[in-house]
């Protein structure tokens, strides 16, 4: 009987952190760029940034970024075009809700700090000369 409490606590700890177990801390995103007139552009220099790091890519291309609670900011430059800016909204994934329901606050806190609880939209279509907001909640 004296081992029931430690075993129960150990079991609860192993069940927390669902997103850490089922999700990666990195997420691939597709960065593309168009002119203000809608023409696809190539060899566009883009920088993606959030509180976990910064990544450079030549669009169109795919780059893996570290997931975080904060939005992913994308800034693109190409000679002859005004700069393009995009904000990709970070949204909590199913693992975070599973933590809150089944694992309690400990797992949610771990996943929040690691960034594994969050996801960005997978497509980041930058339009040169504009500020674009992309949210996977409203994307179809």
N, CA and C atoms as a LAMMPS dump frame, in Angstrom:
ITEM: TIMESTEP
0
ITEM: NUMBER OF ATOMS
420
ITEM: BOX BOUNDS ff ff ff
-5.0000000000000000e+02 5.0000000000000000e+02
-5.0000000000000000e+02 5.0000000000000000e+02
-5.0000000000000000e+02 5.0000000000000000e+02
ITEM: ATOMS id mol type element x y z
1 1 1 N 0.807 -1.185 0
2 1 2 C 0 0 0
3 1 3 C 0.86 1.263 0
4 2 1 N 2.021 1.213 0.654
5 2 2 C 2.837 2.42 0.747
6 2 3 C 3.439 2.813 -0.608
7 3 1 N 3.402 1.924 -1.59
8 3 2 C 3.953 2.22 -2.913
9 3 3 C 2.912 2.772 -3.88
10 4 1 N 1.664 2.808 -3.492
11 4 2 C 0.603 3.258 -4.398
12 4 3 C 0.802 4.716 -4.801
13 5 1 N 1.083 5.583 -3.859
14 5 2 C 1.257 6.999 -4.181
15 5 3 C 2.46 7.231 -5.099
16 6 1 N 3.635 6.684 -4.806
17 6 2 C 4.763 6.897 -5.731
18 6 3 C 4.508 6.317 -7.122
19 7 1 N 3.882 5.157 -7.198
20 7 2 C 3.589 4.547 -8.501
21 7 3 C 2.58 5.397 -9.259
22 8 1 N 1.582 5.899 -8.565
23 8 2 C 0.584 6.763 -9.204
24 8 3 C 1.238 8.034 -9.729
25 9 1 N 2.089 8.651 -8.942
26 9 2 C 2.786 9.874 -9.378
27 9 3 C 3.695 9.599 -10.569
28 10 1 N 4.397 8.499 -10.542
29 10 2 C 5.265 8.134 -11.653
30 10 3 C 4.462 7.903 -12.925
31 11 1 N 3.328 7.235 -12.782
32 11 2 C 2.453 6.989 -13.932
33 11 3 C 1.944 8.295 -14.503
34 12 1 N 1.515 9.204 -13.647
35 12 2 C 1.031 10.511 -14.119
36 12 3 C 2.131 11.288 -14.83
37 13 1 N 3.33 11.238 -14.316
38 13 2 C 4.448 11.951 -14.957
39 13 3 C 4.76 11.38 -16.335
40 14 1 N 4.626 10.076 -16.492
41 14 2 C 4.908 9.487 -17.802
42 14 3 C 3.818 9.796 -18.81
43 15 1 N 2.616 10.107 -18.339
44 15 2 C 1.528 10.439 -19.244
45 15 3 C 1.53 11.911 -19.655
46 16 1 N 2.269 12.743 -18.94
47 16 2 C 2.32 14.161 -19.292
48 16 3 C 3.322 14.361 -20.415
49 17 1 N 3.262 15.523 -21.032
50 17 2 C 4.184 15.805 -22.128
51 17 3 C 3.783 15.123 -23.406
52 18 1 N 2.485 14.966 -23.653
53 18 2 C 2.01 14.249 -24.833
54 18 3 C 2.567 14.828 -26.121
55 19 1 N 2.536 16.13 -26.268
56 19 2 C 3.037 16.734 -27.502
57 19 3 C 4.538 16.519 -27.632
58 20 1 N 5.254 16.49 -26.535
59 20 2 C 6.7 16.245 -26.596
60 20 3 C 6.984 14.861 -27.149
61 21 1 N 6.112 13.934 -26.851
62 21 2 C 6.299 12.564 -27.311
63 21 3 C 5.824 12.411 -28.747
64 22 1 N 4.673 13.014 -29.077
65 22 2 C 4.07 12.793 -30.385
66 22 3 C 4.452 13.831 -31.427
67 23 1 N 5.072 14.936 -31.031
68 23 2 C 5.404 16.01 -31.968
69 23 3 C 6.892 16.302 -31.961
70 24 1 N 7.334 16.838 -33.061
71 24 2 C 8.719 17.273 -33.193
72 24 3 C 8.83 18.732 -32.772
73 25 1 N 10.018 19.158 -32.43
74 25 2 C 10.22 20.567 -32.097
75 25 3 C 10.46 21.402 -33.356
76 26 1 N 10.743 20.746 -34.477
77 26 2 C 10.951 21.447 -35.746
78 26 3 C 9.764 21.187 -36.666
79 27 1 N 9.457 22.183 -37.512
80 27 2 C 8.355 22.048 -38.46
81 27 3 C 8.797 22.558 -39.827
82 28 1 N 8.608 21.762 -40.876
83 28 2 C 8.915 22.261 -42.225
84 28 3 C 7.804 23.201 -42.689
85 29 1 N 8.205 24.319 -43.301
86 29 2 C 7.253 25.271 -43.872
87 29 3 C 7.698 25.594 -45.294
88 30 1 N 6.715 25.766 -46.182
89 30 2 C 6.988 26.109 -47.575
90 30 3 C 6.864 27.616 -47.744
91 31 1 N 7.963 28.255 -48.128
92 31 2 C 7.98 29.695 -48.337
93 31 3 C 7.956 29.962 -49.838
94 32 1 N 6.992 30.77 -50.26
95 32 2 C 6.905 31.179 -51.666
96 32 3 C 6.751 32.69 -51.71
97 33 1 N 7.012 33.269 -52.881
98 33 2 C 6.896 34.72 -53.02
99 33 3 C 6.286 35.063 -54.365
100 34 1 N 5.427 36.086 -54.342
101 34 2 C 4.799 36.609 -55.551
102 34 3 C 4.997 38.115 -55.585
103 35 1 N 4.996 38.638 -56.789
104 35 2 C 5.036 40.089 -56.942
105 35 3 C 3.67 40.647 -56.562
106 36 1 N 3.575 41.962 -56.435
107 36 2 C 2.294 42.597 -56.13
108 36 3 C 1.271 42.322 -57.231
109 37 1 N 1.752 42.015 -58.437
110 37 2 C 0.863 41.707 -59.563
111 37 3 C 0.486 40.233 -59.629
112 38 1 N 1.009 39.42 -58.715
113 38 2 C 0.648 38.007 -58.663
114 38 3 C 1.581 37.071 -59.4
115 39 1 N 2.693 37.575 -59.903
116 39 2 C 3.644 36.735 -60.628
117 39 3 C 4.535 35.995 -59.628
118 40 1 N 4.695 34.663 -59.831
119 40 2 C 5.593 33.884 -58.982
120 40 3 C 7.027 34.371 -59.165
121 41 1 N 7.721 34.521 -58.051
122 41 2 C 9.115 34.975 -58.074
123 41 3 C 10.031 33.858 -57.585
124 42 1 N 11.274 33.896 -58.05
125 42 2 C 12.276 32.934 -57.586
126 42 3 C 13.491 33.697 -57.076
127 43 1 N 14.343 32.967 -56.372
128 43 2 C 15.571 33.531 -55.802
129 43 3 C 15.288 34.758 -54.93
130 44 1 N 14.266 34.642 -54.085
131 44 2 C 13.891 35.705 -53.158
132 44 3 C 14.537 35.395 -51.812
133 45 1 N 15.281 36.341 -51.275
134 45 2 C 15.955 36.164 -49.987
135 45 3 C 14.973 36.399 -48.847
136 46 1 N 14.736 35.347 -48.055
137 46 2 C 13.777 35.438 -46.959
138 46 3 C 14.43 35.043 -45.639
139 47 1 N 14.028 35.74 -44.586
140 47 2 C 14.46 35.423 -43.234
141 47 3 C 13.22 35.154 -42.401
142 48 1 N 13.227 34.024 -41.708
143 48 2 C 12.134 33.639 -40.827
144 48 3 C 12.648 33.726 -39.401
145 49 1 N 11.824 34.289 -38.498
146 49 2 C 12.306 34.514 -37.13
147 49 3 C 11.166 34.317 -36.133
148 50 1 N 11.499 33.659 -35.015
149 50 2 C 10.637 33.614 -33.832
150 50 3 C 11.558 33.618 -32.61
151 51 1 N 10.986 33.446 -31.415
152 51 2 C 11.818 33.536 -30.211
153 51 3 C 12.789 32.366 -30.057
154 52 1 N 12.668 31.342 -30.887
155 52 2 C 13.554 30.185 -30.808
156 52 3 C 14.717 30.242 -31.802
157 53 1 N 14.673 31.194 -32.761
158 53 2 C 15.78 31.267 -33.703
159 53 3 C 15.459 32.042 -34.964
160 54 1 N 16.395 31.935 -35.907
161 54 2 C 16.296 32.644 -37.187
162 54 3 C 16.796 31.715 -38.288
163 55 1 N 16.091 31.713 -39.437
164 55 2 C 16.426 30.834 -40.543
165 55 3 C 16.385 31.623 -41.841
166 56 1 N 17.358 31.418 -42.688
167 56 2 C 17.41 32.057 -44
168 56 3 C 17.104 31.028 -45.077
169 57 1 N 16.361 31.464 -46.102
170 57 2 C 16 30.574 -47.197
171 57 3 C 15.794 31.411 -48.449
172 58 1 N 16.081 30.821 -49.605
173 58 2 C 15.761 31.448 -50.884
174 58 3 C 14.446 30.845 -51.364
175 59 1 N 13.438 31.692 -51.468
176 59 2 C 12.116 31.226 -51.894
177 59 3 C 12.063 31.153 -53.414
178 60 1 N 11.288 30.206 -53.942
179 60 2 C 10.484 29.233 -53.202
180 60 3 C 11.33 28.071 -52.711
181 61 1 N 11.029 27.658 -51.499
182 61 2 C 11.776 26.56 -50.901
183 61 3 C 11.103 26.149 -49.595
184 62 1 N 11.561 25.029 -49.053
185 62 2 C 11.084 24.545 -47.761
186 62 3 C 12.214 24.682 -46.756
187 63 1 N 11.868 25.117 -45.552
188 63 2 C 12.846 25.247 -44.479
189 63 3 C 12.205 24.737 -43.197
190 64 1 N 13.009 24.107 -42.349
191 64 2 C 12.512 23.648 -41.053
192 64 3 C 12.803 24.71 -40.007
193 65 1 N 11.749 25.08 -39.263
194 65 2 C 11.877 26.093 -38.217
195 65 3 C 11.536 25.462 -36.875
196 66 1 N 12.081 26.026 -35.836
197 66 2 C 11.78 25.564 -34.48
198 66 3 C 10.432 26.126 -34.067
199 67 1 N 9.539 25.275 -33.646
200 67 2 C 8.205 25.703 -33.237
201 67 3 C 8.279 26.471 -31.927
202 68 1 N 7.355 27.435 -31.78
203 68 2 C 7.33 28.268 -30.585
204 68 3 C 5.922 28.8 -30.373
205 69 1 N 5.684 29.334 -29.195
206 69 2 C 4.378 29.915 -28.886
207 69 3 C 4.143 31.207 -29.663
208 70 1 N 5.213 31.928 -29.942
209 70 2 C 5.095 33.2 -30.655
210 70 3 C 4.976 33.01 -32.159
211 71 1 N 4.45 34.023 -32.809
212 71 2 C 4.279 33.988 -34.256
213 71 3 C 5.621 33.909 -34.978
214 72 1 N 5.594 33.381 -36.19
215 72 2 C 6.763 33.295 -37.053
216 72 3 C 6.704 34.489 -38.007
217 73 1 N 7.731 35.302 -37.986
218 73 2 C 7.779 36.497 -38.824
219 73 3 C 8.694 36.216 -40.011
220 74 1 N 8.192 36.503 -41.218
221 74 2 C 8.941 36.266 -42.446
222 74 3 C 9.138 37.601 -43.147
223 75 1 N 10.387 37.896 -43.505
224 75 2 C 10.71 39.109 -44.263
225 75 3 C 11.485 38.688 -45.506
226 76 1 N 11.013 39.145 -46.669
227 76 2 C 11.632 38.759 -47.934
228 76 3 C 12.067 39.992 -48.713
229 77 1 N 13.201 39.844 -49.432
230 77 2 C 13.765 40.926 -50.236
231 77 3 C 14.166 40.395 -51.609
232 78 1 N 13.937 41.215 -52.607
233 78 2 C 14.396 40.913 -53.964
234 78 3 C 14.567 42.236 -54.691
235 79 1 N 15.7 42.377 -55.359
236 79 2 C 15.979 43.608 -56.102
237 79 3 C 14.847 43.9 -57.091
238 80 1 N 14.448 45.16 -57.15
239 80 2 C 13.396 45.568 -58.07
240 80 3 C 11.989 45.401 -57.523
241 81 1 N 11.883 44.894 -56.277
242 81 2 C 10.572 44.697 -55.652
243 81 3 C 10.595 45.277 -54.244
244 82 1 N 9.455 45.812 -53.791
245 82 2 C 9.398 46.231 -52.383
246 82 3 C 9.451 44.991 -51.486
247 83 1 N 9.925 45.162 -50.265
248 83 2 C 10.02 44.041 -49.322
249 83 3 C 8.639 43.461 -49.028
250 84 1 N 8.606 42.161 -48.81
251 84 2 C 7.377 41.474 -48.418
252 84 3 C 7.484 40.995 -46.986
253 85 1 N 6.385 41.079 -46.253
254 85 2 C 6.375 40.643 -44.854
255 85 3 C 5.18 39.744 -44.621
256 86 1 N 5.396 38.728 -43.795
257 86 2 C 4.34 37.776 -43.471
258 86 3 C 4.443 37.418 -42
259 87 1 N 3.305 37.298 -41.366
260 87 2 C 3.243 36.824 -39.985
261 87 3 C 2.438 35.535 -39.972
262 88 1 N 3.075 34.44 -39.559
263 88 2 C 2.409 33.141 -39.457
264 88 3 C 1.997 32.945 -37.999
265 89 1 N 0.705 32.831 -37.769
266 89 2 C 0.171 32.727 -36.416
267 89 3 C 0.467 31.341 -35.839
268 90 1 N 0.998 31.318 -34.63
269 90 2 C 1.264 30.071 -33.914
270 90 3 C -0.013 29.642 -33.191
271 91 1 N -0.391 28.396 -33.379
272 91 2 C -1.589 27.855 -32.725
273 91 3 C -1.248 26.578 -31.971
274 92 1 N -1.882 26.404 -30.814
275 92 2 C -1.683 25.18 -30.029
276 92 3 C -2.254 23.994 -30.788
277 93 1 N -1.536 22.897 -30.75
278 93 2 C -1.978 21.667 -31.406
279 93 3 C -2.757 20.778 -30.455
280 94 1 N -3.188 19.642 -30.959
281 94 2 C -4 18.703 -30.179
282 94 3 C -3.251 18.175 -28.954
283 95 1 N -1.93 18.044 -29.054
284 95 2 C -1.145 17.539 -27.927
285 95 3 C -1.248 18.425 -26.704
286 96 1 N -1.338 19.729 -26.927
287 96 2 C -1.457 20.667 -25.808
288 96 3 C -2.797 20.455 -25.094
289 97 1 N -3.862 20.278 -25.873
290 97 2 C -5.168 20.062 -25.26
291 97 3 C -5.221 18.712 -24.548
292 98 1 N -4.552 17.721 -25.108
293 98 2 C -4.469 16.428 -24.439
294 98 3 C -3.761 16.54 -23.103
295 99 1 N -2.715 17.351 -23.071
296 99 2 C -2.007 17.585 -21.818
297 99 3 C -2.911 18.223 -20.78
298 100 1 N -3.656 19.218 -21.192
299 100 2 C -4.515 19.923 -20.25
300 100 3 C -5.615 19.011 -19.706
301 101 1 N -6.139 18.142 -20.57
302 101 2 C -7.24 17.262 -20.153
303 101 3 C -6.722 16.073 -19.347
304 102 1 N -5.67 15.404 -19.864
305 102 2 C -5.224 14.151 -19.251
306 102 3 C -3.973 14.286 -18.392
307 103 1 N -3.065 15.161 -18.782
308 103 2 C -1.775 15.204 -18.109
309 103 3 C -1.631 16.284 -17.07
310 104 1 N -2.508 17.25 -17.109
311 104 2 C -2.391 18.331 -16.145
312 104 3 C -1.407 19.384 -16.606
313 105 1 N -1.13 20.3 -15.756
314 105 2 C -0.317 21.458 -16.089
315 105 3 C 1.144 21.168 -16.358
316 106 1 N 1.695 20.11 -15.764
317 106 2 C 3.121 19.837 -15.921
318 106 3 C 3.463 19.556 -17.38
319 107 1 N 2.713 18.674 -18.02
320 107 2 C 2.971 18.344 -19.417
321 107 3 C 2.764 19.539 -20.323
322 108 1 N 1.725 20.323 -20.052
323 108 2 C 1.451 21.514 -20.863
324 108 3 C 2.596 22.509 -20.735
325 109 1 N 3.127 22.669 -19.539
326 109 2 C 4.241 23.597 -19.321
327 109 3 C 5.496 23.133 -20.057
328 110 1 N 5.771 21.845 -20.009
329 110 2 C 6.934 21.294 -20.71
330 110 3 C 6.804 21.525 -22.213
331 111 1 N 5.639 21.193 -22.769
332 111 2 C 5.43 21.347 -24.209
333 111 3 C 5.432 22.808 -24.633
334 112 1 N 4.909 23.679 -23.783
335 112 2 C 4.946 25.107 -24.088
336 112 3 C 6.397 25.589 -24.182
337 113 1 N 7.203 25.231 -23.205
338 113 2 C 8.602 25.673 -23.182
339 113 3 C 9.422 25.093 -24.325
340 114 1 N 9.138 23.858 -24.714
341 114 2 C 9.871 23.226 -25.809
342 114 3 C 9.36 23.658 -27.179
343 115 1 N 8.121 24.188 -27.223
344 115 2 C 7.531 24.602 -28.492
345 115 3 C 6.787 23.489 -29.207
346 116 1 N 6.866 22.27 -28.691
347 116 2 C 6.253 21.135 -29.381
348 116 3 C 4.734 21.188 -29.379
349 117 1 N 4.151 22.015 -28.531
350 117 2 C 2.692 22.106 -28.45
351 117 3 C 2.097 22.964 -29.563
352 118 1 N 2.935 23.634 -30.333
353 118 2 C 2.452 24.621 -31.295
354 118 3 C 2.756 24.223 -32.739
355 119 1 N 1.989 24.812 -33.656
356 119 2 C 2.2 24.605 -35.085
357 119 3 C 1.979 25.915 -35.827
358 120 1 N 2.665 26.034 -36.949
359 120 2 C 2.474 27.151 -37.865
360 120 3 C 1.744 26.653 -39.108
361 121 1 N 1.164 27.558 -39.882
362 121 2 C 0.646 27.135 -41.184
363 121 3 C 1.795 26.551 -42.003
364 122 1 N 1.524 25.548 -42.809
365 122 2 C 2.6 24.898 -43.565
366 122 3 C 2.979 25.669 -44.831
367 123 1 N 2.083 26.504 -45.334
368 123 2 C 2.349 27.304 -46.542
369 123 3 C 2.462 28.772 -46.144
370 124 1 N 3.563 29.401 -46.544
371 124 2 C 3.805 30.803 -46.225
372 124 3 C 3.966 31.598 -47.523
373 125 1 N 2.852 32.082 -48.08
374 125 2 C 2.884 32.803 -49.36
375 125 3 C 3.115 34.304 -49.177
376 126 1 N 4.344 34.729 -49.316
377 126 2 C 4.703 36.143 -49.167
378 126 3 C 4.33 36.894 -50.443
379 127 1 N 3.736 38.069 -50.277
380 127 2 C 3.433 38.942 -51.406
381 127 3 C 4.302 40.181 -51.244
382 128 1 N 5.161 40.419 -52.21
383 128 2 C 6.098 41.53 -52.128
384 128 3 C 5.314 42.852 -52.092
385 129 1 N 5.756 43.731 -51.188
386 129 2 C 5.105 45.02 -51.035
387 129 3 C 3.891 44.99 -50.125
388 130 1 N 3.603 43.835 -49.523
389 130 2 C 2.441 43.725 -48.641
390 130 3 C 2.82 43.093 -47.315
391 131 1 N 1.956 43.285 -46.339
392 131 2 C 2.053 42.601 -45.051
393 131 3 C 0.917 41.587 -45.014
394 132 1 N 1.275 40.312 -44.958
395 132 2 C 0.308 39.213 -45.019
396 132 3 C 0.27 38.514 -43.659
397 133 1 N -0.923 38.131 -43.233
398 133 2 C -1.089 37.314 -42.025
399 133 3 C -1.669 35.974 -42.451
400 134 1 N -1.028 34.884 -42.023
401 134 2 C -1.483 33.541 -42.36
402 134 3 C -1.792 32.818 -41.048
403 135 1 N -2.99 32.248 -40.99
404 135 2 C -3.446 31.562 -39.781
405 135 3 C -4.039 30.228 -40.202
406 136 1 N -3.505 29.126 -39.693
407 136 2 C -4.004 27.813 -40.087
408 136 3 C -5.434 27.584 -39.634
409 137 1 N -5.892 28.353 -38.658
410 137 2 C -7.275 28.233 -38.195
411 137 3 C -8.254 28.707 -39.264
412 138 1 N -7.856 29.723 -40.037
413 138 2 C -8.749 30.27 -41.067
414 138 3 C -8.398 29.782 -42.46
415 139 1 N -7.267 29.078 -42.611
416 139 2 C -6.868 28.551 -43.919
417 139 3 C -7.728 27.364 -44.292
418 140 1 N -7.939 27.195 -45.583
419 140 2 C -8.743 26.055 -46.05
420 140 3 C -7.863 25.05 -46.741
